[in-house]
């Protein structure tokens, strides 16, 4: 048995993509710990029982408080992040040895300044599979395949709270539910809000629009049931929602972002909509994917803001008709706008 520390501090979607590796390592008999940024500390209690979270309070003071805490505590560390931040904190913690990706595969070239045992260029493109290859390289043996969902499981109290939220919004807690994930307008990965609302109006099953903490400025029509992730309970509600979809046969539909990856990690059925990013790298393992057919020379793209003068147009290439056809859902007329259907 090895004592292993995973360095995957952020972002939410990338953290969730590494959960299968943590499960595989734990099932193989290893003791797994995980270094997370403080803004993702809420994930700690939701991780598998055997995975122990370490929390870094962002900033130099928080880093200084971690100095030396990894010495003699871990047998090895896996730097799944590959940027300056993760490499620097590995050094501050006093971790030896640290295993990381080849220099030409790092997220930030500055991370290559720090000494690590580096995996030769990976044969895999997907983030989760590259992490699995790194772990096999570090341990010197082939691990079992990556474990399937669920990787995040809500408590009974979280599930009870979600059922109360659904009832409050006029949604039966036992009926299959479509969850439509909306996002910040400036995010190039996001499906246009007009398309989200159009799809909502066309679906016959009960539907709910999900908004994250960055979407406070988005205002929806009063007849659209909406769940906003706010405060410390936002992540808990998201995990409970995913478990609810899994149990009732519902489905989540949305862009390649943290919320969708969390829902997928609960075992929920998902349909990811891809525009600028490459699903071969960040797509769900085993989930449904619908890719925009727009042939743009700038794709794939990892930029947080679109560099085109016209703004982000990748996701406009995915139509409501395409989504309905993919779902096999009836192509109904728009729903009647009824203010009693549910409000935010």
Helices and strands as residue ranges (DSSP letters): E 3-7, H 12-17, H 19-27, E 31-37, G 38-46, E 51-56, H 60-65, E 76-79, H 84-93, E 98-100, G 103-105, G 109-113, E 117-118, H 127-139, H 156-168, E 178-181, H 193-202, E 207-211, G 213-215, E 226-228, G 231-233, H 234-248, E 251-255, H 258-265, E 269-274, H 279-282, E 288-291, G 314-317, H 320-327, G 339-341
